Amino acid sequence: MDKIIFFHMNQLGDLLFSLPVLKAAKEELNSQNYSVINQGLAPILVASGLVDGFFDKNMYDTKFIRKEKFNRAVLFSESPKSLLRAFFSKIRERVGFETASLNFLLTKKVKRTVVPSLFNNKELGTTIGLKNIQEDYTHIINIPQENINNVMKWLKKNNLDSSKTIAVSVGASKKRQDKCLENSKWVKVIDILSKKGFSCVLSGAEWEEKHLKRIVQECKTNPKLFIVQGGILDTAAFFKKSSLFLGIDSGAMHLAAAVGTKCVGVFGYTDPLQVGPMPLDKHIIIKRDNISLISPEDIVNVIL
């Protein structure tokens, strides 16, 4: 039996891009899968049922990894720390991307094209002998009923009909602010959709709350605010129960697509052919190389 350790990247979308490889490893190799991951994202892996254990990405001591005697390491991450940990953990086969700065520590190197993507991750999977890697990340996460119940209670408390609820995600990390659309445009979109009978709910993490509250205050239609407090699986459950996801290119968009919710993705310079919601033909993409050229009408017209 193969015993494989996967080194994941830091972002939610990148984690979702890796799930088809873990799934194929389980199905084809009957492998024991372990992951090195940020703890906040670990519930996604638990909900997938594809891992037998995981290690905190911020843990520097490799003795716990060495103790498990892995025969393979698959590195979605190109970070020096990941490659060094795999090397000093004495794992015989280390497969990763040739673009990693410490690629000389790898025993097998795979070409990576442009940005992190499912396509690139499939190349890693193929290199370890996997033949049937799923083309997208849908229907891999099984959201626990507890999280579904949390969201249903929240919807009831706020008098919202899930069939008319649109999850709106407007934020990005501090390093990705160039992906964002101006607040004033979101305000106009939300007000138009609300007047047409939809319930727009701004969704985000706790650190985004102040920003999202400013948008709410500028709206004339008093949209609701869903701030994640019960962990990332509550967010996944909220997206699953929503009738539509509307937002920028982000991990939230990929999470919504992964749980089967139709997405309207607003894209600037990033390429939806590489990093769009999957499968792409089931979603709606609005793209301008300069995202500031996208108008509220561009967004509203594809929904109404």
Summary of the structure (lengths in Angstrom):
residues: 304
radius of gyration: 20.1
end to end distance: 52.4
largest distance: 60.8
contacts: 1039
relative contact order: 0.13
helix: 46%
strand: 18%
